[in-house]
């Protein structure tokens, strides 16, 4: 029987031939031009309306795996308050930043990646919202991103341009890597800052094989499957995992295959993380060249930091000072998984103990972070609050930067200087010693045989 | 004293002999004013306006990821860029070229 993985690779091999097949609607587009979603709807009726129900449009969804949330409410970039992005789409909506001391201003906001036009914004509904969808920003291989910039309309509203050219419309298809990464690599304040991964041949074995994001995150009705992540709450209700393609016995090695019962694939196959490790939203740093201020950030390049390992069963501990995976060794649903750990400082309300949000307009112009808190509080209708700085630790799932050649081998975990901290994972020193979990005695013969095989020329 | 002088003389002699001077990597926050991608698509020259000095600097870009961003205008004139570059063979060659802004 053909495996899912084999079928996927076969499909990849056929991809160039399939890509050569022209989109069936191109004749109509050539003849009638491209008018946005109404053109797409000629062959894909109802798609625009259903797209408005997805996370990509709403930037939120109901969340059933995170502590201390209202199960009837929706959560996501639209409204979350946490310390990686201390603003959100509501308090830090696209706007013109006040002039800084050099007289410079700019148009920016958390929702600049929303696939609308800036006027029909996050979570908007109705025919005008449907007409504002930027289908081509995700689906065109020839999208001109220089057209997708914020601008001020004659009525003073800030909008975002779109490329609705016939040239772009004639190149529609499954989203390519650049369609996804144009937004997803820029989250959190700049390139690779939030997620800290690049999806290219150098950094990911799937990219090296020619796969694109949508090969794993294969959508149906624009609902995008995602994995479980302590810090990525909004979801379209569809989940994916490595096992979906690779199964539970992907190695030609029984010892490695035995690990899959309690060790997530990412643990061995994603031994690095990247991006920002800490930010301070209470003190912003001024760029003397531009006169603008930014949250003080300690950033690290892609694939240079070591993950932290913890048991994870897909549910999340959500407290004002901690967002972390839940799970433990005794829980059969838990596996050891790698996480990028991040710490952020922001203002908490001394009266409630809850984290406060921030409008970035004022601090960007002047560095006055409390003015940003005051503006956000006004937007959210919070009349009385007392801001005090505090730290929050956040665990991000480490799910990209996948490697085969640099995956952890026995010696990388089972030694005193190994990647895993057995103590923090619930293994007593006595058990570690008894089972030789940190000793070459556990793996020497096996690895030596492999080394000998490698040295056969 | 003699030892110190000898050390300096040796260092100068080594530098002259090798014909190279170790240069520090340069950094810049600037705005793209023009991008010319070579006909074969394998390299490009980006003209950058340094936000600090206001001067323009030509930066040679050779990495595929950035070149792809030039081609589909994910990086285009008007974008603010954080970049690092080395002077090599009379050219400023980018070692890091990323958009400064995010969401």
Interface residues (C-beta under 8 A of the other chain):
Chain A: X108 X109 X110 X111 X112 X113 X142 X143 X144 X145 X146 X147 X149 X178 X182 X183 X186 X187 X188 X189 X190 X191 X192 X193 X194 X198 X200 X287 X288 X289 X290
Chain B: X29 X50 X51 X52 X65 X68 X69 X72 X73 X74 X76 X77 X78 X80 X82 X98 X99 X100 X101 X102 X103
